[in-house]
Amino acid sequence: MELKLKKPICFFDLETTGTNISKDRIVEISILKIFPNGNKESKTWLVNPEMNIPQEVIAIHGISNEKVANEPTFKELAPQIHEMIKNCDLGGYNSNRFDIPLLAEELLRVEVDFEMKNVVSVDVQTIFHKQEQRTLSAAYKFYCGKDLDGAHSAAADTNATYEVLKSQLDRYDDLENDISWLGEYSSRRKFADFAGFIAFDKKGHEVFAFGKYKGKHVEKVFEDEPGYYGWIQNADFPLYTKKVLTAIKLRKLNNKLS
């Protein structure tokens, strides 16, 4: 089925020097632009990240330091990349949590004013996770290798849930056998900044998702401790996070003046 589009959408993928949105850099970017009439345009660029690519990362994507040594930097490519995605929606796989925030960081770093306010982002991974079976019966079969007899009875479901969690701990070495850690790991929140530093509460207000003001309204914190905004702007936070916080601060100021 072809996509019904009101404006172009750019599907893109990044290969990078690592997974730290603030510090790592793009070494390859590929963009597939789909137009409402069905036409397609695609481009792929290798990028000199101007930093070392760790060997463990090279082992994953195969892009070595030597391969990108004579390629253009992101700053040199930014005008072309921005022109291609400008006024387009964006699509990717795990793009909301990684590719978009890292691309935003790279663009803002070279003073290209990247903005997501009027952009729709389609994350194919999220659709996959929501559409495929995520029932307890499916989890029990996958992790424990057994059919769940008596599914949807409280006793059977309770026991199966317990067994699934134990099997998950056996299967995944990166899971910590600690209830507080597992509780944090299994929670889901909607974030204002993609990188996950600014979340929304149940009423849609921005709240800090880290540090000493975790769970506190951003506007209230800036009102009570104005210096906290300056500290964040000078600290090692993603540029897009800083941009979101600046917009919140300006909105509060405009509300006071109006």
N, C-alpha and C positions, 0 to 999 in steps of 0.2 A: 504494500500500500504506500503510495506516495504521500509525502507530507503536505498538509494544507497550510500554506504560509501567507502571512500578511506582509512580511518583510523578510529579507534574507536571514538565514541562520548559519553561523560558522561553527562547525564541529572542529575541535582542535585537540591536540595531545602534545604534551611536553616530555622531553627527556631532560634530566637535570643533574646537577652535581650532588644532590641529596634531597632530603625531605623537609629541611628547615625553611619555612616560607620566608623568613626575614633574611637569612644569610645565604641560602643556596641560589644557584643561577641556572639559567636555561642553557643547554648545550644543543638541543634540537627542538624545533617547533614545526608542526605540520598542521595546516589549516585546509579544511574542505568547506567551501562556501556554496550553499544551495540557495538559488534564487526562487521567488514565487512561481516563475514560469517553468521551473524544472531544470534550468541551466545550472551547470556546476563549474566551479573554478577551484583549483587546488594548488597549493604551494608548500614547499618544505625547505626550511633553512637550517643549516648547521651554524652554530653560534660559538664564538670564542668566549667562554665564560669569564675570562680574566682571573681565574683562580684554578687551583689544582682539582682535578677530578679524582676522587679516591679510587683505589684499585677495586674495592668491593662494589663500587657503583659501576665501574667499567665492566665488571663481570656480568652485570645485569643487562645493560643496554649496548655494550660493545663499542661505545664511543670513547676513544682514548684521548689523552691530552695532545698527542701528536696529530691526531685526525682533525682537531679543531684549531690547531695553533695558528694557521694562516686564514681562518675564516673571519668574517666580520663580527664585530662585537654587537651586543644587543642594542647599544645606543645607536650604532650605524643602521641597524635594521628596523628600529622602532617606528620610523615614519611609514615604512611599507606595511608593517604588521598592523599598525593602528589604522591605516587607511583601509585595509582589507576588512577589519572587524567593526569599523565605525558604523553606527546606526544599524547594527545587526544583533539578533539574539545569539546566544552561545549554547553549545552543546558539547558534552564530553562524557567520559566514564570516570566517576569519582571526581568530577570537575568542580563541583561546589565546594569540596573540602580541600582540594589541592591545586588543580590546574588554574582555576580562575584566580584564587588569592595570590598564587605565585606570579602569574602573568601580570596581575594588577601591581604587584610589588615592583616588578621589573620596569613597567611603564612609568609608574610614579617616580621611580628612582632616576629616570632620565627626563623627568619633568614633562611627561605626556599625561594630560589630565584624564585619566581613566575613570569612568563613572558607571556604576551598575544600576542607577536609580530607575531608568526606563528600559532596562534590558531584562529579558526573560532568560533564565538559565535552565536548561534541561539536562539533568544528570541521569544518564541511562542506567548507571549502577543502582541508583535508588529505585527506579522503576522495576528493575530486575528483582531487587530484594522485596519489593512490595507485591509483585505479581506472582512470583513463585511461591509454592506452598511454604508457609511458615507456621503450620499447625503443630500442636504438641505431638500428634500421631506421626507426622512426617519427621519431626526432630527425634522422636523415640526410635523410629526405624533407622534413621541415618546414623545416630550416635551409638545406639545400643544394639542395633541389628535385630530388633524384635518387633512384632506387631503388637499394638496396644489394644489388648482385649478390654472391653468395657469402657472405651473412650467416651468422654463427656460424663462419666460418673465421677463424683468428687474424689472417692478413694483411689480409683485407678489413675486419674489425672495427677493427683498429689504425689503418688509414689513415682510415677513416670517422670514428673518434673525434677524430683530429687535425683533420680538415676541419670537423667540427661545432664544435669549440672555436674555430677561426678565424672561422667564420661567426657564432658567438655574439658574439665581440668586435666584429665588423662591425655586428651588428644592435643591440646594446645599448650606448648611450653611457656608461652608468653603470658598466660593467665596466672594471676597470683591467687593462691588459696587463702584468700582473706576476704571476709564478707564486706567490709567497708570498701575495699578496692573493687570488688565485683559489683557492688551497688553503684559506684561512680561510673564504672566501665559500661554498665548496661543502661545507663540513663541517656535520654535523648532530649536535646533542646534546640530551639531555633535561634540562630545567631545573626546579629546585625552586620558582622564584619567578615564572615566566612572563616577567618582564622580561629574564631571561637573565644575571643576575649570579651566580646560584648554580646550578651544574650538578651532575650525578651522574657519578661515575666508573663503571668497568665493574663494580664490586662494589656499586654503589648507595649509596656514601657521598657526602655533599655536599662539593663542592669549589668554591673560588672560580673564577670564569670571567673575571676581570679583574684588572688591577693587579699589584703586586709579588708577591702570593701566588697568582697564577693557577696552577691545577692542584693547589694545596695543600688538604688536608683542613681544612674550616672548624673542626671541633672542635680540631684540633691547633694551628691558628693562634691561636685564642682562648686556648688553654692556654699557648702560648709567649709570646704578646704580648696580654695582656688589654686593653690600651688600643685595640687595633684595632677591637674591637666598639664602644667608645664613639665612636671617630672616625666609623665608618659611621653610627651613630645620629644624629650631629650634622651629617652631610654631606648633600648633595643626592641621596639615593637614594630610590627609590620606597618608600612606606610599607609596601607588602606585602612587599617585599624585607627591610625592617627587621623586620617581624613574623616572617618565616621564620627569620631569623638569631636572633631572640630565642628562638624555639621550640627551635632547635638548642642554644643556650646553656643553656636551662633543662633540656633533656633530658640534657645532659652533667652538669649539677649534680645532677639527680635520680639519675642512674646512680652518681655518687660516693657519694651519701647512702644508697643502697639496699644 
